[in-house]
């Protein structure tokens, strides 16, 4: 699993990590049969996002920490929303995150025959019955937590009649919603999920993996513990919303134990256990797959891999790295309590990683021309700069330098404020790695906008350093106008304008979409940028971190802004 998943396994203080402590106690007590087995069970009804990445790091990380294995399982029990596209994407994204399940890839749908037999056994033993109440009716009968529910009028039907009805359900004799199979548990339980929950329903939709063999499908709460038990999973870790479902999980495992279906490993009967931890809540983001799907289907974004999306494929396309995501997950830790994590922390982790690995180049996104009047016409010189100051092995490159340059418009002020130390009339600044330059005059258009900055350079200032040792406060980057390569740059920003876009019940979350979350500009870059390959990381010096987009063509790279060089939103949010 390499450097990525190792970070999730490094926690040595078990008191700080209750899941690790729980597993350690089971290992010491000999309850695992000598092997810790965890699982990551996504439903293939969408692309996984940064919240799933946290769960992946927990599941695979805990298996790694105890020398065990983590299974990857498609929990595909709802054919109306699932697809092979989603299943493939999940596998690709998990591999990219640095996790490896080896030979342990499973599909819940491959266990449908066994689940059906288990359901029949529950009927025969009086633990399940076929109910003819509609969904609205049985939810009404279920009642409220503070009062006992009302038993279904079908609750005491004989096992023989229930078995006949269930087999007719499988044969396709009933319409969707006309019948369902319910577990017979406790209608007086304070836990609503324990009041005769539905464990099978009729769905007349072909399954992406199982085809048209079935028209009845198990509910997730029924299928999940069966899958864990049949796979020999020792520790099943879920997010907190499943805590109220745990009694049903244990009830199903009890029934499987009675049927003799639990895995025995090294003489130890493996009883899977479920524990819950807090999910990831991230500011300026929605984490609901339903809402992410809505953004895609309504064309609010270009697709699941839109770089503004919190999906793993979107983060990858934007230029986020597996190492940065793992670092982020390690920093936020594992807790039993819900909290909200600031997106700025994820962006910090990305900057921290890209600072070490990103190749440096110079590019100008909002150009204004500089003309060095005393520089020889037609002459080209070269400045030398490191490809990555954090990595000496990356070497250096030569950057062409001439009479006419492009600089960022924001690096010039005709009337500079007090703490502005970059270019201004009469002020000497350093042109990064090239020379010292002083602005002497301006050319403006008919509307008064500066279109050319003229000046002179200090002929003794080799590499941008003064020969007499005088200090220069301002240093700016530049690109030779004669050698510049025009490139498309997509400036991505946060998708929403407020920290909790789905936290206001009076407003639809789409009302808070950031209209400036994507701006596309044509930038001028140094010649070496032309050969950038898809997926490569770059730091445009003094501008930000960028990644080459898959839309690029040979010799015509398209750059996505991954992150600015510092957190600009903290200043905006404080105003």
C-alpha positions in Angstrom: 0.0 0.0 0.0 3.1 2.2 0.2 3.6 5.6 1.8 -0.1 6.7 1.5 -1.8 4.1 3.7 1.2 3.8 6.0 0.3 7.1 7.5 -3.1 5.7 8.6 -1.3 2.9 10.4 1.3 4.9 12.3 -0.9 5.9 15.3 0.9 4.4 18.4 -1.2 5.9 21.2 -4.2 3.5 21.3 -5.9 5.8 23.8 -6.3 8.4 21.1 -7.8 6.0 18.6 -10.7 4.1 20.0 -11.0 1.8 16.9 -7.4 0.8 17.1 -7.8 0.1 20.9 -10.9 -2.0 20.2 -9.2 -4.1 17.6 -6.1 -4.4 19.8 -8.2 -5.8 22.7 -9.8 -8.4 20.3 -6.4 -9.5 19.0 -5.1 -9.9 22.5 -8.2 -11.9 23.6 -7.8 -14.2 20.6 -11.2 -13.3 19.0 -9.8 -12.8 15.5 -8.6 -16.3 14.8 -5.1 -14.9 14.2 -6.1 -12.5 11.4 -7.7 -9.1 11.5 -10.1 -8.6 8.5 -11.8 -5.3 7.8 -13.8 -4.2 4.8 -14.7 -1.1 2.8 -18.2 -1.6 1.4 -19.2 1.2 -1.0 -22.5 1.2 -2.8 -21.9 1.6 -6.6 -24.5 4.4 -7.0 -22.0 7.3 -7.5 -18.4 8.3 -7.4 -16.7 8.2 -4.1 -15.7 11.5 -2.4 -13.3 12.8 0.2 -15.6 11.5 3.0 -15.2 8.0 1.6 -11.4 8.6 1.5 -11.4 9.0 5.2 -13.3 5.7 5.6 -10.9 4.0 3.2 -7.9 5.2 5.2 -9.5 3.9 8.4 -10.5 0.5 7.0 -7.3 -0.2 5.0 -5.2 1.5 7.6 -6.4 -0.6 10.5 -5.9 -3.8 8.5 -2.4 -2.7 7.7 -1.7 -1.8 11.4 -2.5 -5.3 12.6 -1.0 -7.2 9.7 -4.4 -8.1 8.4 -6.4 -7.7 5.2 -9.1 -5.3 4.0 -11.8 -6.5 1.6 -13.3 -4.3 -1.1 -16.9 -5.1 -1.5 -19.6 -3.6 -3.7 -22.7 -3.4 -1.5 -24.9 -3.6 -4.6 -28.4 -4.3 -3.3 -30.3 -1.5 -5.0 -30.3 -2.0 -8.8 -32.3 1.1 -9.5 -29.3 3.4 -8.7 -26.3 1.3 -9.3 -24.1 0.7 -12.4 -20.9 -0.9 -13.6 -19.5 2.6 -14.4 -19.7 3.5 -10.7 -18.3 0.1 -9.6 -15.2 0.5 -11.9 -14.7 4.1 -10.9 -14.6 3.1 -7.2 -11.9 0.5 -7.8 -9.8 2.9 -9.8 -10.1 5.7 -7.2 -9.2 3.4 -4.3 -6.2 2.1 -6.2 -5.1 5.7 -6.9 -5.4 6.4 -3.1 -2.7 3.7 -2.6 -4.8 0.9 -1.3 -4.7 -2.8 -2.4 -7.3 -5.4 -1.6 -5.3 -8.2 -3.3 -7.6 -11.1 -4.1 -10.3 -9.9 -1.8 -12.8 -8.2 -4.1 -16.4 -9.1 -3.6 -19.9 -8.1 -4.7 -22.9 -8.4 -2.4 -24.9 -9.5 -5.4 -22.7 -12.6 -5.7 -24.2 -13.7 -2.4 -27.9 -13.2 -3.4 -28.5 -17.0 -3.5 -27.2 -17.4 0.0 -29.1 -14.4 1.3 -32.3 -15.8 -0.2 -31.7 -19.2 1.6 -31.0 -17.4 4.8 -34.3 -15.4 4.4 -36.2 -18.7 3.9 -34.6 -20.1 7.0 -35.7 -17.1 9.0 -39.3 -17.6 7.7 -39.2 -21.3 8.6 -38.0 -20.5 12.2 -40.6 -17.9 12.7 -38.2 -14.9 12.6 -39.6 -13.3 9.4 -43.0 -12.9 7.7 -44.4 -11.5 4.4 -46.2 -8.2 5.0 -48.8 -6.7 2.6 -48.9 -3.3 4.2 -47.8 -0.5 1.9 -44.7 1.5 2.7 -46.7 4.3 4.1 -48.8 1.9 6.2 -46.0 0.0 7.7 -44.1 3.2 8.6 -47.3 4.4 10.3 -47.6 1.1 12.2 -44.0 1.4 13.2 -44.9 4.5 15.3 -42.6 6.8 17.2 -39.7 5.9 19.6 -41.5 7.0 22.8 -44.5 4.7 22.2 -44.8 1.0 21.1 -45.6 0.4 17.5 -48.6 -1.4 16.2 -48.0 -5.0 15.0 -48.8 -5.7 11.3 -52.0 -7.7 10.8 -49.8 -10.2 8.9 -47.3 -10.6 11.7 -48.7 -13.9 12.9 -49.2 -15.6 9.5 -47.9 -19.2 9.6 -44.4 -20.0 8.4 -45.9 -22.2 5.7 -48.0 -19.4 4.2 -45.1 -16.9 4.5 -42.8 -19.2 2.7 -45.3 -19.7 -0.1 -45.8 -15.9 -0.4 -42.0 -15.2 -0.4 -41.4 -17.8 -3.1 -44.2 -16.2 -5.1 -42.5 -12.8 -4.6 -39.4 -14.2 -6.1 -41.4 -15.7 -9.0 -42.6 -12.2 -9.9 -46.3 -12.6 -9.0 -46.5 -9.3 -7.2 -46.0 -5.7 -8.1 -43.4 -3.4 -6.5 -44.7 -2.3 -3.1 -47.4 -5.0 -2.9 -45.4 -7.3 -0.6 -42.2 -7.2 1.5 -40.4 -9.5 3.9 -40.0 -8.2 7.4 -37.9 -9.5 10.3 -40.1 -10.4 13.3 -38.3 -8.8 16.2 -39.8 -6.3 18.6 -42.5 -3.8 17.9 -42.1 -2.2 21.3 -38.4 -1.5 21.0 -37.4 2.2 21.5 -35.2 1.7 18.5 -37.4 2.3 15.4 -35.0 0.3 13.3 -35.6 -2.8 15.4 -39.4 -2.8 14.9 -39.8 -5.5 12.4 -37.6 -4.0 9.7 -38.1 -4.8 6.1 -35.3 -7.2 4.9 -36.5 -7.9 1.3 -38.5 -5.8 -1.2 -39.7 -6.2 -4.7 -37.7 -4.2 -7.3 -38.5 -4.9 -11.0 -35.2 -3.5 -12.3 -32.4 -5.7 -13.8 -29.2 -5.7 -11.8 -26.0 -4.3 -13.4 -24.1 -7.3 -12.2 -26.6 -10.1 -11.6 -28.7 -9.4 -14.7 -32.5 -10.1 -14.6 -32.3 -13.2 -12.3 -33.9 -11.4 -9.4 -37.0 -9.2 -8.9 -36.6 -9.2 -5.1 -33.6 -7.7 -3.4 -32.3 -7.7 0.2 -32.2 -4.4 2.1 -28.7 -3.1 3.0 -29.2 -3.6 6.8 -29.9 -7.3 6.2 -27.3 -7.9 3.5 -24.4 -6.1 5.2 -24.0 -8.3 8.3 -24.5 -11.4 6.1 -21.7 -10.3 3.8 -19.4 -9.5 6.7 -20.1 -12.9 8.3 -19.7 -15.0 5.1 -16.4 -13.2 4.3 -15.0 -13.7 7.8 -14.8 -10.0 8.6 -13.7 -9.4 12.2 -14.2 -5.6 12.5 -16.8 -3.7 10.6 -16.3 0.0 10.9 -19.1 2.4 9.8 -20.0 6.1 10.2 -22.1 7.3 13.1 -25.5 7.2 11.3 -25.3 3.4 11.4 -25.0 3.3 15.2 -28.8 2.9 15.6 -28.6 0.1 13.1 -26.1 -1.9 15.1 -28.8 -3.9 17.1 -30.2 -5.2 13.8 -26.7 -6.0 12.6 -26.1 -8.1 15.8 -29.6 -9.7 15.5 -28.8 -11.0 12.0 -25.4 -12.2 13.1 -27.1 -14.1 16.0 -29.4 -15.8 13.5 -26.5 -16.7 11.3 -24.7 -18.2 14.3 -27.8 -20.3 15.0 -27.7 -21.6 11.4 -24.1 -22.5 11.7 -23.0 -20.1 9.0 -20.2 -18.1 10.8 -16.7 -18.6 9.5 -14.3 -20.6 11.8 -10.7 -19.6 11.5 -8.0 -21.5 13.4 -10.6 -23.0 15.6 -12.2 -19.6 16.5 -15.7 -18.8 15.4 -15.5 -15.4 13.8 -18.4 -13.1 14.9 -18.2 -9.8 13.0 -18.6 -6.7 15.1 -19.7 -3.2 14.1 -18.4 0.0 15.5 -19.0 3.6 14.4 -16.9 6.7 14.0 -17.7 10.3 13.0 -18.0 10.9 9.3 -16.1 13.7 7.6 -18.0 17.0 7.3 -16.1 19.6 5.2 -16.8 23.3 4.9 -17.8 24.8 1.5 -18.8 21.4 0.4 -21.7 19.0 0.1 -21.0 15.3 0.9 -24.3 13.8 -0.1 -24.0 11.5 -3.2 -27.6 12.5 -4.0 -26.7 16.2 -4.0 -23.5 15.6 -6.0 -25.6 13.6 -8.5 -28.0 16.5 -8.7 -25.1 18.9 -9.5 -24.0 16.6 -12.3 -27.5 15.9 -13.8 -28.5 19.5 -13.7 -25.3 20.6 -15.4 -24.1 22.7 -12.5 -20.7 21.0 -13.0 -19.1 19.3 -16.0 -19.3 15.8 -14.5 -18.4 13.7 -11.5 -14.7 14.5 -12.2 -15.2 18.2 -12.3 -12.2 19.6 -10.4 -14.6 21.6 -8.2 -16.3 18.4 -6.9 -15.2 16.7 -3.7 -15.1 13.3 -5.5 -11.8 11.5 -5.5 -11.7 11.6 -9.3 -12.4 15.4 -9.2 -9.7 16.0 -6.7 -7.3 13.9 -8.7 -8.1 15.9 -11.9 -7.6 19.1 -10.0 -4.2 18.0 -8.9 -4.7 16.8 -5.3 -2.3 14.0 -4.5 -2.9 10.7 -2.6 -0.2 11.6 -0.1 -2.0 15.0 0.6 -5.3 13.3 1.1 -3.8 10.6 3.4 -2.1 13.4 5.4 -5.4 15.2 5.7 -7.2 12.1 7.0 -4.5 11.5 9.5 -4.6 15.1 10.8 -8.3 15.1 11.4 -8.1 11.8 13.2 -10.9 9.3 14.2 -13.5 10.4 16.7 -16.9 9.3 18.0 -18.2 12.9 17.8 -19.5 14.8 14.8 -17.5 17.9 13.9 -16.8 20.1 10.9 -13.4 20.3 9.3 -12.4 23.5 7.5 -11.6 23.0 3.8 -8.5 25.2 4.5 -6.8 22.2 6.2 -7.2 20.0 3.1 -5.8 22.8 1.0 -2.9 23.2 3.4 -2.1 19.5 3.1 -2.1 19.8 -0.7 0.2 22.8 -0.6 2.6 21.1 1.8 2.9 18.0 -0.5 3.0 19.9 -3.8 5.7 22.2 -2.5 8.0 19.1 -2.3 7.1 17.6 -5.7 5.8 20.3 -8.0 8.1 21.5 -10.9 8.7 25.2 -10.8 7.9 27.3 -13.9 7.1 31.0 -14.5 3.7 32.0 -16.1 1.8 35.2 -16.2 -2.0 34.9 -16.0 -3.0 38.6 -16.3 -0.3 40.1 -18.5 0.9 43.6 -19.1 3.9 44.3 -21.3 7.3 45.6 -20.0 9.8 47.1 -22.4 13.4 47.4 -21.3 14.5 50.4 -23.3 18.2 50.0 -22.8 18.3 46.3 -23.6 19.7 45.4 -27.0 17.0 44.9 -29.7 16.8 41.3 -30.8 19.1 39.9 -28.2 18.3 36.9 -26.1 19.9 36.1 -22.8 19.1 33.4 -20.3 18.3 33.3 -16.6 18.9 30.1 -14.7 16.4 28.8 -12.1 16.0 25.6 -10.0 13.3 23.2 -11.2 12.4 22.6 -7.5 14.3 24.3 -4.6 13.0 21.5 -2.3 14.6 18.8 -4.5 18.2 19.5 -5.6 18.1 16.3 -7.8 15.5 18.0 -10.0 18.2 20.2 -11.5 17.7 23.6 -13.1 16.6 25.1 -16.4 17.5 28.1 -18.5 14.8 30.7 -19.2 15.0 33.0 -22.2 15.1 36.7 -21.4 14.7 39.6 -23.9 13.8 43.3 -24.4 10.1 42.7 -24.0 8.5 40.8 -21.1 5.1 40.0 -19.7 4.5 40.6 -16.0 1.4 40.2 -13.9 -0.8 43.3 -14.0 -1.2 43.1 -10.2 2.5 43.4 -9.8 2.3 47.1 -10.9 0.8 50.1 -9.3 0.9 53.6 -10.8 0.1 54.9 -7.3 1.3 52.3 -4.9 -0.1 52.0 -1.4 2.3 52.1 1.6 3.2 48.4 1.9 3.3 47.7 -1.9 6.9 46.8 -2.7 6.5 45.6 -6.3 6.8 47.6 -9.5 5.8 51.3 -9.6 7.1 54.5 -11.4 10.6 55.3 -10.3 11.0 52.2 -8.2 13.6 49.5 -8.7 12.5 45.9 -8.5 14.1 42.5 -9.2 13.0 40.6 -12.2 13.4 37.1 -10.9 16.8 35.6 -11.8 17.4 38.2 -14.6 18.1 41.8 -13.6 17.1 44.9 -11.7 14.5 47.1 -13.5 13.3 50.6 -12.9 10.1 51.9 -14.4 10.5 55.3 -16.1 7.3 55.8 -18.2 4.0 54.3 -19.1 1.9 53.9 -22.3 -1.9 54.0 -21.8 -4.9 53.3 -24.1 -7.7 55.7 -24.8 -9.5 54.6 -21.5 -6.4 55.3 -19.4 -5.5 51.6 -18.9 -1.7 50.9 -18.8 -0.7 48.8 -21.8 3.1 49.1 -21.6 5.5 49.8 -18.9 8.8 51.2 -20.1 12.1 51.4 -18.1 15.7 50.6 -17.9 17.7 47.8 -16.3 20.9 47.9 -14.3 23.5 46.3 -16.7 25.6 45.3 -13.7 22.8 43.3 -12.0 23.6 39.8 -13.1 20.9 37.3 -12.1 18.9 40.0 -10.4 21.5 40.9 -7.8 22.9 44.4 -7.3 26.6 44.7 -7.9 27.0 47.1 -4.9 25.0 44.9 -2.6 22.0 47.3 -2.2 18.8 45.6 -1.0 15.8 45.4 -3.3 12.5 44.7 -1.5 10.4 43.7 -4.5 10.9 40.6 -6.6 8.5 39.7 -9.4 8.3 36.9 -12.0 8.1 37.5 -15.8 8.0 35.7 -19.2 9.9 36.7 -22.3 7.3 38.0 -24.8 9.2 36.7 -27.8 9.4 33.2 -26.3 6.2 32.9 -24.4 3.9 30.0 -24.9 0.2 30.8 -24.6 -1.6 28.2 -22.5 -5.2 27.7 -21.3 -5.4 28.0 -17.5 -8.6 27.0 -15.6 -8.8 28.9 -12.3 -10.8 26.7 -10.0 -12.1 28.0 -6.7 -14.5 26.7 -4.0 -17.8 25.5 -5.3 -19.9 27.2 -2.7 -19.8 30.7 -1.2 -20.8 29.7 2.4 -19.3 27.2 4.8 -22.5 25.1 5.1 -24.4 25.2 1.8 -26.8 22.5 2.8 -27.3 23.8 6.4 -30.1 26.3 5.7 -33.5 24.6 5.5 -35.1 27.7 3.9 -32.7 27.7 0.9 -31.8 25.1 -1.6 -28.1 24.3 -1.5 -27.7 25.2 -5.2 -28.5 28.8 -4.3 -25.0 29.1 -2.7 -23.1 28.0 -5.8 -20.1 30.2 -6.3 -20.4 32.0 -9.7 -16.7 32.5 -9.7 -15.7 28.9 -9.0 -14.3 28.6 -12.5 -12.6 31.2 -14.6 -10.6 30.4 -17.8 -7.8 32.6 -18.9 -5.0 32.5 -21.6 -1.7 32.8 -19.8 1.8 33.3 -21.1 4.4 30.8 -19.8 8.1 30.1 -20.3 8.8 27.7 -23.2 9.5 24.6 -21.0 5.8 24.5 -20.2 4.8 23.4 -23.7 6.1 19.9 -23.0 4.1 19.4 -19.8 2.3 16.0 -19.7 -1.1 15.1 -18.4 -1.2 14.7 -14.7 2.1 16.5 -14.0 2.2 19.0 -11.1 3.6 22.5 -11.4 4.1 25.5 -9.2 3.7 28.7 -11.3 6.1 30.8 -9.2 4.3 33.4 -7.1 0.9 32.3 -8.6 -0.1 28.9 -7.3 0.0 25.1 -7.9 -1.4 23.6 -11.1 -1.9 20.3 -12.7 -2.1 19.4 -16.4 -5.7 18.4 -17.3 -6.6 15.3 -19.4 -8.2 17.6 -22.0 -4.7 18.7 -23.0 -3.2 17.9 -26.4 0.5 17.3 -27.3 2.3 20.6 -27.1 -0.9 22.4 -25.9 -1.3 21.7 -22.2 -4.3 22.9 -20.2 -3.6 23.7 -16.6 -6.0 23.4 -13.7 -5.3 25.5 -10.6 -5.0 23.1 -7.7 -4.5 25.6 -5.0 -3.3 29.1 -4.4 0.1 29.6 -2.7 -1.7 30.6 0.5 -5.2 30.6 2.0 -6.9 33.6 0.5 -10.3 32.6 1.9 -9.4 33.2 5.5 -9.0 36.9 4.8 -12.2 37.0 2.8 -14.2 35.2 5.6 -12.9 37.6 8.2 -14.2 40.7 6.5 
